[in-house]
């Protein structure tokens, strides 16, 4: 579990192995069916899958971490507060608020938007235990839904339809995120955030000893229910919506990542591809390859998130904000110094720090001055009282002169207070 700078883990705050009750399998089936032949909904599908299977995940960085993408992409994909995303998969409860507090800025809450219900803001505990016989009814409904959908049936062949029906039957059994059960293990392996399905960024320093399959392969594995299938290029085209060249590139990447996963088989004058999802990535498979614990890329992303969160928390303080404005990290540093030049009698040590532009060094210097000055007095009389100690030094290095207490018109104070509140 990864924590942010405040000590609270609001982004994916529950351990990966914990389960928050039963998962609504009808949502998984609905999501998979809506994504057939729609390659443009891939990232939105991954975010929606995370919202269904891990309802405790929250925050832009939390969803980015658990879906294997970035917080910028999550903000672009999710809709406005109280609205749907572009493809209608996600209902945005809140996108967060403008605040100096990191947790409030990052407090994004997303829910899956089911096409069969008008209650878009479904709570996390919506799923209820299925009644006896509900699973068989679900399988029958899935089969009838696929067969009755003329558009979908015309787009994919019979072999692809059979693979899709079997995949939906498998999704109907994924009721709990539990590694100790067979169905729970399948759900763990279909987590879009693990390295098996990662799209490795060019700027990441993490390199695993194997090649990840990518998100396109994850979407195909979801439609197949992580079951072994025999599909042609045309079948995969219908399921994924990719072009022929895109399917060939996908199969080539999968073969390179795991030579045991894909086998090209001649059938008469054509070829088909045996994709051994279950054989390679289920515990009872003959060629089982444990890939669920390989999350080095996700851990590296979480480490970068912590650095960003710590910097945001630091810059939210007076000393941190001033240190940022005067450091080379600020793109408007030169403009700020031109408008606010240092006094001629500024302390040489402070002047050297500003010239160097090291944000952390400036911040530590200002915090040291704050600690030396002590807490802010509760009354102005304390500021005007003569001090027997050394004279206090301001940010610019000049000594602070004690000012006599003066009376302020209450009406002026009221106007100032109203402006601050506004």
Residue pairs with C-beta under 8 A, 6 or more apart in sequence:
1 9
1 12
1 13
1 14
1 15
1 16
2 9
2 11
2 12
2 65
2 299
2 302
2 303
2 305
2 306
3 9
3 306
4 10
4 11
4 102
4 103
4 106
4 305
4 306
4 309
5 102
5 306
5 309
5 310
5 312
5 313
6 102
6 103
6 309
6 313
8 103
10 58
10 59
10 62
10 103
10 106
10 107
11 57
11 58
11 59
11 60
11 61
11 62
11 63
11 65
11 106
11 305
12 54
12 56
12 57
12 58
12 59
12 62
12 65
12 66
13 56
13 58
13 62
14 20
14 54
14 56
14 57
16 191
17 179
18 177
19 176
19 177
19 178
19 184
20 54
20 55
20 56
20 124
20 125
21 125
21 127
22 127
22 128
22 129
22 130
22 175
22 176
23 52
23 53
23 127
23 174
23 175
23 176
23 177
23 187
24 52
24 126
24 127
25 130
25 138
25 171
25 172
25 173
25 174
25 175
26 114
26 116
26 138
27 52
27 112
27 114
28 49
28 52
28 53
28 171
28 172
28 174
29 138
29 142
29 168
29 171
29 172
30 114
30 115
30 116
31 45
31 48
31 49
31 52
31 89
31 112
32 167
32 168
32 171
32 222
32 223
33 142
33 145
33 146
33 168
34 41
34 89
34 115
35 41
35 42
35 45
35 219
35 222
35 223
36 152
36 155
36 156
36 164
36 223
36 238
36 239
36 241
37 152
37 155
37 156
37 238
37 239
37 240
37 241
38 87
38 241
39 216
39 240
39 241
39 242
39 246
40 87
40 241
41 87
41 89
42 215
42 216
42 219
43 67
43 69
43 73
43 77
43 215
44 77
44 85
44 86
44 87
44 89
44 90
45 89
45 219
45 222
46 67
46 68
46 69
46 192
46 215
46 218
47 63
47 67
47 69
47 74
47 77
47 78
47 89
47 90
47 110
48 89
48 90
48 112
48 113
49 67
49 190
49 192
49 222
50 57
50 63
50 66
50 67
50 192
50 193
51 57
51 63
51 90
51 110
51 111
51 112
52 112
53 177
53 187
53 191
54 66
54 177
55 111
55 124
55 125
56 124
57 63
57 66
58 107
58 108
58 109
59 96
59 106
59 107
59 108
60 71
60 74
60 75
60 96
60 106
60 108
61 71
61 106
61 305
61 308
61 309
62 106
62 108
63 71
63 74
63 108
63 110
64 70
64 71
64 73
64 74
64 301
64 305
65 193
65 298
65 301
65 302
65 305
66 191
66 192
66 193
66 298
67 74
67 192
67 193
68 192
68 193
68 194
68 197
68 198
68 199
68 215
68 297
68 298
71 305
74 108
75 95
77 85
77 86
77 90
78 85
78 90
78 92
78 95
78 108
78 110
79 85
79 86
79 90
79 91
79 92
80 92
80 95
81 92
81 93
81 94
81 95
82 92
82 93
83 91
83 92
84 90
84 91
84 92
84 113
84 120
85 91
85 92
85 113
88 113
88 115
89 112
89 113
90 110
90 111
90 112
90 113
91 110
91 111
91 112
91 113
91 120
91 121
91 122
92 108
92 109
92 110
93 109
93 110
93 111
93 121
94 107
94 108
94 109
95 108
96 104
96 105
96 106
96 107
96 108
97 104
97 105
97 107
98 105
99 105
100 316
101 316
102 309
102 312
102 313
102 316
105 312
106 309
111 120
111 121
111 122
111 123
112 122
113 120
114 122
130 138
130 175
135 172
135 173
138 172
139 168
139 169
139 172
142 165
142 168
142 169
142 172
143 165
146 152
146 153
146 161
146 164
146 165
146 168
147 153
147 161
153 161
155 238
156 164
156 235
156 238
156 239
157 232
157 234
157 235
157 238
159 230
159 231
159 232
159 235
160 231
160 235
160 236
160 238
160 239
163 223
163 224
163 227
163 229
163 231
163 235
163 239
164 223
164 224
164 239
166 224
166 225
166 227
166 229
167 222
167 223
167 224
167 225
167 227
168 225
169 225
170 186
170 225
170 226
170 227
171 222
171 225
173 183
174 183
174 184
174 186
174 187
174 190
175 183
176 183
176 184
176 187
177 184
177 187
177 188
178 184
179 185
179 188
179 292
182 282
182 283
182 284
185 282
185 283
185 292
186 225
186 226
186 282
188 292
189 196
189 226
189 281
189 282
189 291
189 292
190 218
190 221
190 222
190 226
191 197
191 292
192 215
192 218
193 295
193 298
194 291
194 292
194 294
194 295
194 298
195 208
195 212
195 291
195 294
195 295
195 296
195 297
195 298
196 212
196 213
196 218
196 281
196 291
196 292
196 294
197 212
197 213
197 214
197 215
197 217
197 218
197 221
198 212
198 214
198 297
198 298
199 212
199 214
199 215
200 206
200 207
200 212
200 297
204 297
204 300
204 301
205 300
206 296
206 297
206 300
208 294
208 296
208 297
210 257
210 258
210 294
211 253
211 256
211 257
212 257
212 297
213 253
213 254
213 257
213 258
213 261
214 250
214 253
216 240
216 242
216 246
216 250
217 250
217 253
217 254
219 240
220 236
220 239
220 240
220 250
220 275
221 277
221 281
223 239
223 240
224 275
224 277
226 277
226 278
226 281
226 282
227 277
227 278
228 274
228 275
228 276
228 277
228 278
228 279
229 274
229 275
229 277
230 265
230 272
230 273
230 274
230 275
231 239
231 272
231 273
231 275
232 270
232 271
232 272
232 273
233 244
233 247
233 248
233 251
233 271
233 273
236 242
236 247
236 250
236 251
236 273
237 243
237 244
237 247
240 246
240 247
240 250
242 250
251 262
251 273
254 261
254 262
254 275
255 261
255 262
258 280
258 289
260 276
260 279
260 280
260 287
260 289
261 275
261 276
261 277
261 280
262 273
262 274
262 275
262 276
263 273
263 274
263 276
264 271
264 272
264 273
265 271
265 272
265 273
265 274
276 285
276 287
278 284
278 285
279 285
279 286
279 287
279 288
280 287
280 288
280 289
281 288
281 289
281 291
282 288
313 320
314 320
314 363
315 321
315 323
315 324
319 363
319 366
319 367
319 370
320 363
322 362
322 366
322 395
323 359
323 360
323 362
323 363
323 366
324 330
324 359
325 332
325 333
325 336
326 333
326 336
326 337
326 354
326 357
326 362
327 333
327 357
327 358
327 359
327 362
328 357
328 358
328 359
329 357
329 359
330 336
333 357
337 354
342 350
342 351
342 354
342 396
343 396
343 397
343 398
345 397
345 398
346 396
346 397
346 398
347 393
347 396
347 397
347 398
348 397
349 365
349 397
350 365
350 395
350 396
350 397
351 397
353 361
353 362
353 365
354 362
366 395
369 393
369 395
373 392
377 383
380 405
381 405
383 402
383 403
383 405
384 402
384 403
384 404
384 405
385 402
386 402
387 402
391 399
391 400
392 399
392 400
393 399
393 400
394 400
